[in-house]
Amino acid sequence: MPQVLEFKLPDLGEGLTEAEIVRWLVEVGDVVAIDQPVVEVETAKAMVEVPCPYGGVVTARFGDEGTELPVGAPLLTVAVGSTEGDLPGDLSGKGATGAESSGNVLVGYGTGAPAARRRRVRPEAIAAAAEPGPVPVMAPAPAQGSVPAPVPVEASGPAAVVSPLVRRLARQHDLDLRQLTGSGRDGLILRSDVESAIRAAANGTAVAPPVPVGVSPSASGPAPVSASAAGERIPLRGVRGAVADKLARSRREIPDATCWVDADATELMAARAAMNGAGGPTAGPKVSVLALLARICTAALARFPELNSTVDLEAREIVRLPSVHLGFAAQTERGLVVPVVRDAQSRNAESIGAEIGRLTEAARTGTLTPADLTGGTFTLNNYGVFGVDGSTPIINHPEAAMLGVGRIVPKPWVHRGELAVRQVVQLSLTFDHRVCDGGTAGGFLRYVADCVEQPALLLRTL
């Protein structure tokens, strides 16, 4: 007899507790193979395709595209036959020993079996596969006085329920959802409704029931704010939400300061041109300016290790880190991300450049893994690509410093006692004033500027 199994949103690692459904890759009635990707989700770290560890027929999906789900929430259900003949075609993806699963939940860690050709099974076949009775993984009826459980998106009728995230937010603030009137369709309680109630409770005011758009208020009630007057509302979630949280935390916790200096980058650009112009069979890939600046940073951090550290607030200790995991800011269609070059202190400029190239391409295609975006100890931010000269970077919490690099442009410059046109760049360093004083930060920045102006200084550390 076919068995209906529930596949839940797996733990995606790196401390992630929730993910947003970006795109469903299967529909109800589709045949899936073991480890076939079934949904694309976006976490605070990256976009991830989630494979299903079961093979069979999709009988239900949970959550619309754009819905945020906590880890452990149901994603879909799959009808798996105990033998190949129990379902139309070979739907089980296994032998006759009962339901199997690969145990894998992330793309890239599957069994390697080819994905099954996508097929659709007739609704009556799905119903037959689930007999006798309804699918056993559906949420049970709520107890009296409890919040209704979410239902699959295929269920008919209005969705007069709240999401798991909304329920969790209400529990955290001891909020009785039964006292709220939802502003969503058919009275659905949205996250914004709960957040408004939380703010009202904090201010000691009563929660005014929301008036859905298009519904006229009573004559005695206040006039609602129209959608056009209220402006466009963009949810702070996914990558944008993660960036907002991290920057706000950085400003709250880190007493930062910024120093900057202009540097003559003419010799650095000439050195790069010489490196990339050297031909021959042993010539490697082209070296970028960012790779050279990254190599300069690792040399500077070897001299000033205070800036490759973090602060342990609970222990009231500065923790100097042994390895340099160098992050670099990259702008993508999904927003700002900071991929990390691991063990940059042990790499030369060519190796750093190759890793930056790999991570940049992964960022553009949305295939960065959570591990690619975490664990940085120092960040290099090249905002010169936006055509600006200077900035005051916000430290990438919990790091202790960030080096910002403006555009390199021809400017008048006094060179060897005479006015000349040189390639000039502005460098800015934002640092955590708890880990060092201005003398250390200034020494770091001056060393970086000296290496930019005289790249031969790097020969001492090669």
N, C-alpha and C positions, 0 to 999 in steps of 0.2 A: 504494500500500500504506500502511495506517495507520502512523503513527510514534508511538512512546511516548516522551514527554518527562518529565523529572524536574524538579519545581519545588522549590527549596530555600528554607529560611528566609532571607529577604533581610536585608540590613543595614538596621536600622531607625533608624540615625543616632544622634547624641549619644553615641557611644562605647559603645553597648550591644552586649554580646557574646552574650547568651542571652535566651530568652523561654520562658514556660510556656504550654502549650496549655490554654486555658480551655474552649473549646467548638468542636467541629467544626460547620461550617455545611453540609457536604456529606457524602455517604456514597459508598462504592464503588458504581459503577454510575450515579451521577448524571451528568447532562449539565450542563456548565458553559460559560459564555460568557467571552470575553476580559474581564479585569478584574472578574470576579464574585468577591465575598468568599467565601473557602472555609474560613477558620479565624479564630477570635478568640484572640489571644494577649495575655498580660500581661507587660510588661517591668518593669524597676525604676522606670520613669517613668510609664507609662500603659497603659491597655487599648487595643489596636489590632486592627482587622479587616484581615486580609491578603488582598488580591485575587490571583487567579492570572492570570499574563500569557498563558496559553494557553486556547484553547477546545477542548473535546472531552469525552471520557468519563473519569471518575475510575476508575483501575484499581487503586490502592492508596493507603492512608494510612499514615503513619509516626508512631507515638506516640499513646498514650492521652491522654485529658483529664487534666491534672495533671502531665504529663511536661514536664521542662525540656529544651529543645534549644538547642545552640549555633548561632550564625549560620553558615549554610552547610550545616546538616544537612538531609537530605531531608524534605520535608513530605508530598508526594503525587506520584503519577505520573498523567499524562493521555494517553490515546490520541487522537491528532490525525490526521484523515484528510487525504490529499493532495488530495482533491477531495470535494465534498459528498456524492457517492454512495458513498464508501468506508465510511462508518459509518451506522448507522441514523439517519435524520433528518439535519438540518443540525447536525453536532456540531463542526465545525471552527472556526466563527466567523470564516471568512476566505474568500478566493477560491480559485482553482485553481492558485496559484503556489507551493504548498508551505506548510509550517508557519510561522505568524506568531506574534508575541507583541507585546504593547503595550510591553514594557520597563518597565512601571510595577509597583510593588510595594506602594504604600501607598494606602489609600482616600482619595479626594479628588484623586488625580492620574491618574485613568483616562482612557480614550478618550471616555467619555461615552456609549458605546453601551448600550442598555437590556440589563439582565441577562436571560438566557434563562430561560424557564419551566422550573422544576426538573422533570426527567424522570429516570426510572430505566431503565437498559438491562439487558436480561436477561444473566445471567452468561455464557451461551454466546456472546452477542454480544461481550462484553468479551474472552473468550478468542479469538474469531475475529479481533478487532481487533489482538490482540497477536501473531498468527501471522506468520511461523513461529517456533517456539521460545518460551521464556519471556521475560518482560519484561526488556529489557536493562539496566535501571537497578537491579536487585537487587544487594545487596552481594555481592562475590565471596567465595569460600570463604577463610577465614583461613589464612595461612601457618602452618607448624608452629611451635608455641610462642607464637603471637600471640594477642591477645584476640579472641574472636569479634565480628563486626560485628553491629549491631542489625538486626533483621528487621522487616518491616511488621507492624502489629498484626493484620492479617487472617490471617497465617500460622498454620497449625495446629500443635499440639504445644506443649510447655512452653517458656516464654521464658527459657531458661537462659543468658542473656547479660547484659552490662552496658551501661548507657547511655553515650553519648559524654561526658557530664559526669563520670561516674564514672571513665571511662578517663583523661580529662584530669587529674582530681584525683590519680589514682594516679601518672601520669607526672610530675606536678609534684613529688611527694614520693618518687620512685624506689621505688615500691611494686610488688612482683610480685603481680599479681592471682591468679596460679595458686596462690599460697600461702594464699589466703583461702577460707573457707567462707561462702557467702552465707546470710543469714537470711531472704531473700525466698522467695516461692513457688517450688518446684522448684529451690531452691539459687541463686536469683537474687542476685547481689551488689549490694547497695544502697549508696547514698551513706553511710549511717550505718555500714555495715561498714567502708568505707574510712577514714572519719574516726576510728573506734575504733582501727583498725590504726595510723593516723598518731600518735594520742595514745599508744598503747602503745609505739611505736618511740621516741617522744620521751622516755618515762619509762624506757626500757630493759627493758620487761617483754614477755613473750611474749603473742601474741594468742590469746585463748581462743576456740575456735569457737563461734559463736552457736547457741543452741537455739531453733528455731522454736516459736512458741506452740502448745500442744496436743501437743507431742512430749515424752515422758517422758525425763529424763536418765538416764544410766547410774548404777548404784548407787554407783560410785566417784567420780563427778563431783559438783560442787557443785550445789545446788538452784537452778533458774533463778528469776529474779524475774518474778512474774506481771505481766501487762499492767495489772491493776488496781492492784497495789502500785507499779508504776513510774510511774503517773500518765499523764495524756493528753500526747501528744507532738504539738506543732504545728510544722510546718516553718517555718523563717525564710526565706521566699523571696518573690518578687514585691515588692509595695510594702512589706510588713512587713519583709522582709529588707533592702531598700534603706534603710529608715528606721533599722533597727538598726545597719547598717554605718556610716551617716553619723553617727549620734549617738555611737557608740563612737569613731569617728575624731575627732570634735570634742573629746570628753573627753580623748583621748590626746594630741592635738597642740596644743590651744588652752589657754593659761593664762587662764581666764576669771575674771571678778569681776562681782558684781551689786550695784547700788545701786537704791534705790527711794524713792518719795515719794508722799504722799497729795495729791490735788488736788481743788479745788472745781470740779466740772464743771457747775454750775448755769447759768452764762452760756453755755457751749458748747451745752447742751441747748436753751436759749432761742433761741440763734442758729439752730440747726438747725430748730426749730419755725417760726421766722420765714421761713427760706428755703423750707421746704416748704409753708408756708401762703400764700405769695405766688402768686396765681392769674394769669389772663390768658392770652392766646394764645401768649405767648413763654415760658410756664412750662415748664421742663424736667422730667426725672424727679426723683423724690424723692432727696434726699441722705442717705446713711446716716452713722451715727456713725463707722463704720470709714473711710469716705471722708474725713471731716473729719480724723480722726487721721492718716490717710495723708498728707494735704496738710500737716499740721503737721510730720510727719516729714521731708518733702522740704525744708521751710523750715529745719528744724533741721540737716539734713545740709549745707545750703548754708553754714551758719555754722560747722559742725564737720565738715569733710570727712574728718577722720581716721577717722571711723566708717563711711565709705563706701569701704572699702579691703579689701585682702587681703594676706596675707604670702607672699612667695616664699621658701620655706625654702632652696632650692638656692642662690639668689643672695643670701640674707640681706638682702632688701629689702622694704620696705613699699610696696605699689603702690596709690596713690590713684586711684580710678576716676572717669572724667569724667561718667558717666551714672548715675542712680539707677534701678536695676531692682528695684522694690519687691515682695518676696514677702509673701504673707499666708497664715497657716496656715488650712487648711480641713479639717474632719473629714468623712469620707465613709464609706460602707459598706465600702469597700475599705481604709480606714485613713487616716492623716494624709497629706495632700499639701500642697505649698506652691506654688500658681500664682504667676506673676510678672507684674506690671504693668510693661511696658517703658516706659522714658523717662518715669518718673513725675515727674521734676523739671520737665518742660515741660507738664504737665497741670494743670488746675484741679480743684477738688473734684468737680465734676459729671462731668468726663471720667474721673477716677479711679474714681468710683462706678460709672459705666457699665461700665468694663472689669472691675472687681471682680465686678459682677453677671454679666457674660458668663462669666468664668472660673469663678465659683461654680456656675453652672448646668452648665457642661461637666464640672466635678468631680463633681457629683451624678449625672450621666448616664454617667460613665465615658468621656467623649469628649475629654478633655484630650490634647493631643499632647505628645511629649517636649519640643518647643521651648517649650511653655507652662510647663514645670516646671523649666527650667534657666536659668542665667545670672543669678540674683538677686544683688544686692549688699548688701541690707539687708532684714531680715524684721520684719514687724509681726504679733504674735501676740495675738489677742483671746480669751483664755481665760475672760473674763467670761461668755461665752455658756454656760459649764458651771456657772455659779452660784458661782464662787469669786472671792475677793478678790485673792489674790496668788499668785505663783509665781516660781521662779528658772529662766528659760528656758535651754535648751541652744542655743548658737549653731549656726546652720545652716551648717556647714562648706562652703566656705572663706571665708564672710563674716566680718566683724569684730564684728558687734553684732546684737542683737535687742531690740526694745522689746515688753514684755508689758503688756497692759491687762486689769485685773480688771473685775468688774461695777460698774456705776454705781448706787448705792443711796442712799436718804435716810439721813443720819447727823447727829448733833449736831455743829455746827461754829461756831467763833467767827467771825462775819462783821461787820465794821465795829465791832468792840468789843463785840458782843453775841452771846449764844448763840442759834443759829438752826438749823433743820433744812435742810440743803443736800444737793445731789446730789454725792456724793463717790466718787472713783475712785482706786485705787492703781495707779501706774505703776512698772514695774521695767525696768531696763536691764542686760542682760548684755553685757559687752564683752570683747574680746581685749586683755589688758593689755600685749601687745607693741606695739600700734599707738598707744596713748595711756595717759596716767596718769589717776588719779581725778579730777583737776581738769577735764580735758576731758570725761570721761564725765559728771561731775556738772553741768557747764555745759550739755551737751546735754539732759540730763534736766530740768534746771531750766527751760530755755527751752521744752521741750515742755509742762511743767506750767503755765508762765506763759501759754502760748497757750490751753491748756484753760480756764484761769481767766479769761483776758481775750482772747477771740477777735479783738478789734480789732487786736491786735499783728500779726496776719497781713496786715493791710492794707499794711504796709510792704513785703511781698515779693510782692504781687499785681501 
